[in-house]
Amino acid sequence: MAEYIRDGDSGILVPPGDEEALAGALTVVLRDRELAERMGRRGREIALRELTADACAERFESLYGRLLAS
């Protein structure tokens, strides 16, 4: 889902397997309620816009069209 997360806007991205970075990101969010609420709102907006059944179907249709054309 990283393609839907905008670092610092709708979430905080950390490198896979980096426990220290994850702990740091969690600490930031837990200490800053305003930031957590803002990122939650932005994440919800993105999900409602880009993760609907219709939006996913369109992306799959486009992908399959490109694969069949190649």
N, C-alpha and C positions, 0 to 999 in steps of 0.2 A: 503494500500500500504506500510505499515511500513516494510514488509518483503523484499522490494526492496530498501529501503533506508539504506545506511550505514552512521551512525551518524558521522558527521564531514567530510565525504568523498563525498557523493552524496546528502547530505541534513543534516538537523538538526532535530533530534527527540525531541519532548517535550511531557510530559504527557497529556493525554486527559483532557480538562477542565481547564488546568493551564494557565490562561491568562498572568500571569507574566512571565512564562517560554517562552510562545509564543512571547510576546513583546521583551524579551531579545534576543531570537533567531533572530527575524526580525531586531533588532537593529544591531546585529553582522553582518548579511548579508548586510544590507544597508550601513554599515560603511566600509566594506571590499570588494571592487569590485573584487579583484583578487580571493578571497575565493568564492564569489558568482559565478563568471565565471567558476572556477574549479569545483564546485559542480554541476553547470548546465551541463558542459561537461560530467561529470561522470554519472549524472542522465540520460542523453540522451543515453550514451553508454549502460547502463543497460537496458533502455527501448527498444532500438533497438535489443538487444540480447535476453531479457527474456520476453518481452511483445508482441512478434509477434503472429499472429494468429496461426502459426504452434506450437510455444512453448506453448501457452495456451492450444491448442488442445491436445498436448502430456501430459500435466499435468492433464487435465480432464480425458483422457483415462486411465492414470495410476491410478488416484483416483477411477474411476468407476471399474477398474479391481480389485483393492484391496477390494472395498466394496462388489463386487459380490463374491469374494473368501472367504469372512468371513461369 
